[in-house]
Amino acid sequence: MDDPKNTAKRKKVAGLALSLVLAALLGSVLFFAAPGREGSIPEGLKDYYRQKGVEETGSINLVSSIYLGYRAMDTLGETVVLLLTVTGVIAIMGERR
């Protein structure tokens, strides 16, 4: 049988994790629904990517040139956030041992 102190601690950690996830979701919804955000890329930038994207980055296609060439630091940031999220989930789930 589980110790009541361990059970209370797990419930507290789970409640905190749920609160953080809900706060992140709410923040994301508010950020992306913010008024004044343009939904499309300006025409000049689209044309520039089409004309010079593959040539400047050396990639094999336009999607790869944008994703890995022009947005490489953004992609790295997203990867770090994903890694930290997975690490946090593993840490929370590891409390059950």
MARLOTOR-702013 format. One record per atom (N, C-alpha, C): residue number from 1; residue in three letters; atom name; x, y, z. Coordinates in Angstrom, 2 decimals, always signed. Example, Ala and Ser with C-alpha at 12.3 -4.5 7.8 and 13.67 -1.06 7.14 Angstrom:
BEGIN
SITE:1:ALA:N:+13.19:-5.69:+7.80
SITE:1:ALA:CA:+12.30:-4.50:+7.80
SITE:1:ALA:C:+13.20:-3.30:+7.80
SITE:2:SER:N:+12.85:-2.25:+7.08
SITE:2:SER:CA:+13.67:-1.06:+7.14
SITE:2:SER:C:+12.90:+0.03:+7.87
This chain:
BEGIN
SITE:1:MET:N:+0.83:-1.18:+0.00
SITE:1:MET:CA:+0.00:+0.00:+0.00
SITE:1:MET:C:+0.88:+1.25:+0.00
SITE:2:ASP:N:+0.41:+2.27:-0.65
SITE:2:ASP:CA:+1.17:+3.51:-0.72
SITE:2:ASP:C:+1.09:+4.29:+0.58
SITE:3:ASP:N:+2.17:+4.98:+0.86
SITE:3:ASP:CA:+2.23:+5.86:+2.01
SITE:3:ASP:C:+1.35:+7.08:+1.73
SITE:4:PRO:N:+0.52:+7.52:+2.67
SITE:4:PRO:CA:-0.35:+8.69:+2.43
SITE:4:PRO:C:+0.43:+9.95:+2.07
SITE:5:LYS:N:+1.65:+10.08:+2.61
SITE:5:LYS:CA:+2.46:+11.27:+2.29
SITE:5:LYS:C:+2.87:+11.24:+0.82
SITE:6:ASN:N:+3.26:+10.05:+0.31
SITE:6:ASN:CA:+3.64:+9.93:-1.10
SITE:6:ASN:C:+2.45:+10.19:-2.01
SITE:7:THR:N:+1.29:+9.71:-1.62
SITE:7:THR:CA:+0.09:+9.93:-2.42
SITE:7:THR:C:-0.24:+11.42:-2.48
SITE:8:ALA:N:-0.16:+12.11:-1.37
SITE:8:ALA:CA:-0.43:+13.55:-1.34
SITE:8:ALA:C:+0.59:+14.31:-2.18
SITE:9:LYS:N:+1.84:+13.87:-2.12
SITE:9:LYS:CA:+2.89:+14.54:-2.89
SITE:9:LYS:C:+2.65:+14.35:-4.38
SITE:10:ARG:N:+2.27:+13.15:-4.79
SITE:10:ARG:CA:+1.99:+12.89:-6.21
SITE:10:ARG:C:+0.81:+13.70:-6.70
SITE:11:LYS:N:-0.22:+13.82:-5.88
SITE:11:LYS:CA:-1.38:+14.62:-6.27
SITE:11:LYS:C:-1.00:+16.09:-6.42
SITE:12:LYS:N:-0.14:+16.56:-5.54
SITE:12:LYS:CA:+0.29:+17.96:-5.61
SITE:12:LYS:C:+1.10:+18.20:-6.89
SITE:13:VAL:N:+2.02:+17.31:-7.21
SITE:13:VAL:CA:+2.84:+17.43:-8.42
SITE:13:VAL:C:+1.96:+17.35:-9.66
SITE:14:ALA:N:+1.01:+16.42:-9.67
SITE:14:ALA:CA:+0.11:+16.28:-10.82
SITE:14:ALA:C:-0.75:+17.52:-10.99
SITE:15:GLY:N:-1.22:+18.09:-9.89
SITE:15:GLY:CA:-2.01:+19.32:-9.96
SITE:15:GLY:C:-1.20:+20.49:-10.49
SITE:16:LEU:N:+0.05:+20.59:-10.07
SITE:16:LEU:CA:+0.93:+21.64:-10.56
SITE:16:LEU:C:+1.20:+21.47:-12.05
SITE:17:ALA:N:+1.46:+20.24:-12.47
SITE:17:ALA:CA:+1.72:+19.96:-13.89
SITE:17:ALA:C:+0.49:+20.30:-14.73
SITE:18:LEU:N:-0.68:+19.93:-14.27
SITE:18:LEU:CA:-1.90:+20.24:-15.00
SITE:18:LEU:C:-2.11:+21.74:-15.08
SITE:19:SER:N:-1.85:+22.45:-14.01
SITE:19:SER:CA:-1.98:+23.91:-14.01
SITE:19:SER:C:-1.03:+24.56:-15.02
SITE:20:LEU:N:+0.20:+24.07:-15.08
SITE:20:LEU:CA:+1.17:+24.62:-16.03
SITE:20:LEU:C:+0.77:+24.35:-17.47
SITE:21:VAL:N:+0.27:+23.16:-17.74
SITE:21:VAL:CA:-0.17:+22.82:-19.09
SITE:21:VAL:C:-1.34:+23.70:-19.50
SITE:22:LEU:N:-2.31:+23.87:-18.62
SITE:22:LEU:CA:-3.47:+24.71:-18.93
SITE:22:LEU:C:-3.06:+26.17:-19.12
SITE:23:ALA:N:-2.13:+26.66:-18.31
SITE:23:ALA:CA:-1.65:+28.04:-18.48
SITE:23:ALA:C:-0.94:+28.21:-19.82
SITE:24:ALA:N:-0.15:+27.21:-20.22
SITE:24:ALA:CA:+0.53:+27.28:-21.52
SITE:24:ALA:C:-0.47:+27.26:-22.67
SITE:25:LEU:N:-1.49:+26.43:-22.56
SITE:25:LEU:CA:-2.51:+26.39:-23.61
SITE:25:LEU:C:-3.27:+27.70:-23.71
SITE:26:LEU:N:-3.64:+28.25:-22.57
SITE:26:LEU:CA:-4.35:+29.53:-22.57
SITE:26:LEU:C:-3.48:+30.64:-23.15
SITE:27:GLY:N:-2.21:+30.67:-22.76
SITE:27:GLY:CA:-1.29:+31.67:-23.30
SITE:27:GLY:C:-1.14:+31.54:-24.80
SITE:28:SER:N:-1.07:+30.31:-25.30
SITE:28:SER:CA:-0.95:+30.09:-26.75
SITE:28:SER:C:-2.18:+30.58:-27.49
SITE:29:VAL:N:-3.34:+30.26:-26.95
SITE:29:VAL:CA:-4.58:+30.70:-27.59
SITE:29:VAL:C:-4.65:+32.23:-27.62
SITE:30:LEU:N:-4.32:+32.86:-26.52
SITE:30:LEU:CA:-4.36:+34.32:-26.49
SITE:30:LEU:C:-3.33:+34.94:-27.42
SITE:31:PHE:N:-2.16:+34.35:-27.53
SITE:31:PHE:CA:-1.12:+34.88:-28.40
SITE:31:PHE:C:-1.52:+34.78:-29.86
SITE:32:PHE:N:-2.02:+33.63:-30.27
SITE:32:PHE:CA:-2.34:+33.43:-31.67
SITE:32:PHE:C:-3.65:+34.09:-32.08
SITE:33:ALA:N:-4.50:+34.41:-31.13
SITE:33:ALA:CA:-5.76:+35.08:-31.44
SITE:33:ALA:C:-5.65:+36.59:-31.25
SITE:34:ALA:N:-4.44:+37.08:-31.00
SITE:34:ALA:CA:-4.25:+38.51:-30.75
SITE:34:ALA:C:-4.66:+39.33:-31.97
SITE:35:PRO:N:-5.38:+40.43:-31.77
SITE:35:PRO:CA:-5.76:+41.28:-32.89
SITE:35:PRO:C:-4.54:+41.95:-33.52
SITE:36:GLY:N:-4.60:+42.17:-34.81
SITE:36:GLY:CA:-3.52:+42.87:-35.49
SITE:36:GLY:C:-2.46:+41.96:-36.05
SITE:37:ARG:N:-2.58:+40.68:-35.81
SITE:37:ARG:CA:-1.60:+39.74:-36.38
SITE:37:ARG:C:-1.99:+39.46:-37.82
SITE:38:GLU:N:-1.03:+39.59:-38.70
SITE:38:GLU:CA:-1.25:+39.28:-40.10
SITE:38:GLU:C:-1.15:+37.77:-40.29
SITE:39:GLY:N:-2.03:+37.22:-41.09
SITE:39:GLY:CA:-2.06:+35.79:-41.27
SITE:39:GLY:C:-1.23:+35.29:-42.44
SITE:40:SER:N:-0.68:+36.20:-43.26
SITE:40:SER:CA:+0.05:+35.72:-44.42
SITE:40:SER:C:+1.41:+36.40:-44.52
SITE:41:ILE:N:+2.26:+35.79:-45.32
SITE:41:ILE:CA:+3.60:+36.33:-45.56
SITE:41:ILE:C:+3.50:+37.40:-46.64
SITE:42:PRO:N:+4.19:+38.52:-46.50
SITE:42:PRO:CA:+4.15:+39.57:-47.54
SITE:42:PRO:C:+4.60:+39.04:-48.89
SITE:43:GLU:N:+4.01:+39.55:-49.96
SITE:43:GLU:CA:+4.29:+39.08:-51.32
SITE:43:GLU:C:+5.78:+39.18:-51.67
SITE:44:GLY:N:+6.44:+40.25:-51.27
SITE:44:GLY:CA:+7.85:+40.42:-51.60
SITE:44:GLY:C:+8.71:+39.32:-51.01
SITE:45:LEU:N:+8.39:+38.91:-49.80
SITE:45:LEU:CA:+9.15:+37.85:-49.15
SITE:45:LEU:C:+8.89:+36.51:-49.82
SITE:46:LYS:N:+7.64:+36.27:-50.21
SITE:46:LYS:CA:+7.31:+35.03:-50.92
SITE:46:LYS:C:+8.11:+34.94:-52.21
SITE:47:ASP:N:+8.12:+36.02:-52.95
SITE:47:ASP:CA:+8.85:+36.03:-54.23
SITE:47:ASP:C:+10.35:+35.81:-54.01
SITE:48:TYR:N:+10.90:+36.43:-52.98
SITE:48:TYR:CA:+12.33:+36.28:-52.69
SITE:48:TYR:C:+12.65:+34.82:-52.36
SITE:49:TYR:N:+11.83:+34.20:-51.52
SITE:49:TYR:CA:+12.05:+32.79:-51.18
SITE:49:TYR:C:+11.98:+31.91:-52.41
SITE:50:ARG:N:+11.00:+32.16:-53.28
SITE:50:ARG:CA:+10.85:+31.35:-54.49
SITE:50:ARG:C:+12.04:+31.49:-55.42
SITE:51:GLN:N:+12.54:+32.71:-55.57
SITE:51:GLN:CA:+13.62:+32.96:-56.53
SITE:51:GLN:C:+15.00:+32.55:-56.00
SITE:52:LYS:N:+15.28:+32.81:-54.75
SITE:52:LYS:CA:+16.63:+32.63:-54.24
SITE:52:LYS:C:+16.78:+31.59:-53.13
SITE:53:GLY:N:+15.69:+31.03:-52.66
SITE:53:GLY:CA:+15.73:+30.12:-51.51
SITE:53:GLY:C:+16.66:+28.94:-51.68
SITE:54:VAL:N:+16.47:+28.16:-52.72
SITE:54:VAL:CA:+17.28:+26.97:-52.94
SITE:54:VAL:C:+18.72:+27.35:-53.26
SITE:55:GLU:N:+18.87:+28.40:-54.04
SITE:55:GLU:CA:+20.21:+28.86:-54.44
SITE:55:GLU:C:+21.05:+29.31:-53.24
SITE:56:GLU:N:+20.46:+30.10:-52.34
SITE:56:GLU:CA:+21.21:+30.65:-51.20
SITE:56:GLU:C:+21.52:+29.62:-50.12
SITE:57:THR:N:+20.63:+28.67:-49.92
SITE:57:THR:CA:+20.82:+27.73:-48.81
SITE:57:THR:C:+21.49:+26.43:-49.25
SITE:58:GLY:N:+21.45:+26.12:-50.52
SITE:58:GLY:CA:+22.05:+24.89:-51.01
SITE:58:GLY:C:+21.22:+23.66:-50.72
SITE:59:SER:N:+19.97:+23.83:-50.37
SITE:59:SER:CA:+19.12:+22.67:-50.08
SITE:59:SER:C:+18.54:+22.11:-51.38
SITE:60:ILE:N:+17.87:+20.97:-51.28
SITE:60:ILE:CA:+17.36:+20.33:-52.48
SITE:60:ILE:C:+15.98:+20.80:-52.90
SITE:61:ASN:N:+15.25:+21.44:-51.99
SITE:61:ASN:CA:+13.94:+21.97:-52.37
SITE:61:ASN:C:+13.61:+23.21:-51.54
SITE:62:LEU:N:+12.54:+23.88:-51.91
SITE:62:LEU:CA:+12.18:+25.15:-51.29
SITE:62:LEU:C:+11.77:+24.98:-49.82
SITE:63:VAL:N:+11.04:+23.93:-49.51
SITE:63:VAL:CA:+10.60:+23.71:-48.13
SITE:63:VAL:C:+11.80:+23.53:-47.21
SITE:64:SER:N:+12.75:+22.72:-47.62
SITE:64:SER:CA:+13.95:+22.51:-46.81
SITE:64:SER:C:+14.76:+23.78:-46.66
SITE:65:SER:N:+14.81:+24.59:-47.72
SITE:65:SER:CA:+15.58:+25.83:-47.63
SITE:65:SER:C:+14.99:+26.79:-46.61
SITE:66:ILE:N:+13.66:+26.87:-46.56
SITE:66:ILE:CA:+13.02:+27.77:-45.59
SITE:66:ILE:C:+13.15:+27.20:-44.19
SITE:67:TYR:N:+12.87:+25.92:-44.04
SITE:67:TYR:CA:+12.84:+25.30:-42.71
SITE:67:TYR:C:+14.23:+25.20:-42.09
SITE:68:LEU:N:+15.21:+24.76:-42.85
SITE:68:LEU:CA:+16.53:+24.54:-42.29
SITE:68:LEU:C:+17.51:+25.67:-42.55
SITE:69:GLY:N:+17.25:+26.47:-43.57
SITE:69:GLY:CA:+18.17:+27.55:-43.91
SITE:69:GLY:C:+17.80:+28.86:-43.23
SITE:70:TYR:N:+16.63:+29.37:-43.56
SITE:70:TYR:CA:+16.22:+30.68:-43.05
SITE:70:TYR:C:+15.70:+30.63:-41.62
SITE:71:ARG:N:+15.13:+29.51:-41.21
SITE:71:ARG:CA:+14.53:+29.42:-39.88
SITE:71:ARG:C:+15.26:+28.44:-38.97
SITE:72:ALA:N:+16.53:+28.25:-39.19
SITE:72:ALA:CA:+17.28:+27.24:-38.44
SITE:72:ALA:C:+17.29:+27.53:-36.94
SITE:73:MET:N:+17.49:+28.77:-36.54
SITE:73:MET:CA:+17.54:+29.09:-35.11
SITE:73:MET:C:+16.16:+28.91:-34.47
SITE:74:ASP:N:+15.12:+29.23:-35.20
SITE:74:ASP:CA:+13.77:+29.03:-34.68
SITE:74:ASP:C:+13.50:+27.53:-34.50
SITE:75:THR:N:+13.93:+26.74:-35.46
SITE:75:THR:CA:+13.77:+25.29:-35.38
SITE:75:THR:C:+14.55:+24.74:-34.19
SITE:76:LEU:N:+15.75:+25.24:-33.96
SITE:76:LEU:CA:+16.55:+24.80:-32.82
SITE:76:LEU:C:+15.84:+25.15:-31.51
SITE:77:GLY:N:+15.26:+26.33:-31.42
SITE:77:GLY:CA:+14.51:+26.72:-30.23
SITE:77:GLY:C:+13.33:+25.81:-29.97
SITE:78:GLU:N:+12.61:+25.46:-31.03
SITE:78:GLU:CA:+11.46:+24.56:-30.89
SITE:78:GLU:C:+11.92:+23.18:-30.42
SITE:79:THR:N:+13.05:+22.73:-30.90
SITE:79:THR:CA:+13.58:+21.44:-30.51
SITE:79:THR:C:+13.96:+21.44:-29.02
SITE:80:VAL:N:+14.56:+22.51:-28.56
SITE:80:VAL:CA:+14.94:+22.61:-27.14
SITE:80:VAL:C:+13.69:+22.61:-26.26
SITE:81:VAL:N:+12.65:+23.34:-26.66
SITE:81:VAL:CA:+11.40:+23.35:-25.89
SITE:81:VAL:C:+10.79:+21.96:-25.84
SITE:82:LEU:N:+10.79:+21.25:-26.96
SITE:82:LEU:CA:+10.25:+19.89:-26.99
SITE:82:LEU:C:+11.06:+18.96:-26.08
SITE:83:LEU:N:+12.38:+19.08:-26.11
SITE:83:LEU:CA:+13.23:+18.26:-25.26
SITE:83:LEU:C:+12.97:+18.52:-23.77
SITE:84:LEU:N:+12.83:+19.79:-23.41
SITE:84:LEU:CA:+12.54:+20.13:-22.02
SITE:84:LEU:C:+11.17:+19.61:-21.59
SITE:85:THR:N:+10.20:+19.66:-22.49
SITE:85:THR:CA:+8.86:+19.17:-22.18
SITE:85:THR:C:+8.88:+17.67:-21.93
SITE:86:VAL:N:+9.55:+16.94:-22.79
SITE:86:VAL:CA:+9.64:+15.49:-22.62
SITE:86:VAL:C:+10.37:+15.15:-21.33
SITE:87:THR:N:+11.45:+15.88:-21.03
SITE:87:THR:CA:+12.19:+15.66:-19.80
SITE:87:THR:C:+11.30:+15.91:-18.58
SITE:88:GLY:N:+10.49:+16.97:-18.62
SITE:88:GLY:CA:+9.58:+17.27:-17.52
SITE:88:GLY:C:+8.53:+16.19:-17.32
SITE:89:VAL:N:+7.98:+15.69:-18.43
SITE:89:VAL:CA:+6.98:+14.62:-18.34
SITE:89:VAL:C:+7.60:+13.37:-17.75
SITE:90:ILE:N:+8.81:+13.03:-18.18
SITE:90:ILE:CA:+9.49:+11.85:-17.63
SITE:90:ILE:C:+9.75:+12.04:-16.14
SITE:91:ALA:N:+10.13:+13.25:-15.74
SITE:91:ALA:CA:+10.39:+13.51:-14.31
SITE:91:ALA:C:+9.12:+13.38:-13.49
SITE:92:ILE:N:+8.02:+13.88:-14.02
SITE:92:ILE:CA:+6.74:+13.80:-13.29
SITE:92:ILE:C:+6.27:+12.36:-13.22
SITE:93:MET:N:+6.37:+11.65:-14.32
SITE:93:MET:CA:+5.92:+10.25:-14.34
SITE:93:MET:C:+6.85:+9.37:-13.51
SITE:94:GLY:N:+8.11:+9.75:-13.36
SITE:94:GLY:CA:+9.05:+8.99:-12.57
SITE:94:GLY:C:+8.76:+9.05:-11.08
SITE:95:GLU:N:+7.95:+10.00:-10.65
SITE:95:GLU:CA:+7.58:+10.13:-9.24
SITE:95:GLU:C:+6.77:+8.93:-8.76
SITE:96:ARG:N:+6.20:+8.19:-9.66
SITE:96:ARG:CA:+5.31:+7.07:-9.29
SITE:96:ARG:C:+6.07:+5.84:-8.80
SITE:97:ARG:N:+7.37:+5.79:-9.01
SITE:97:ARG:CA:+8.15:+4.60:-8.62
SITE:97:ARG:C:+8.14:+4.37:-7.15
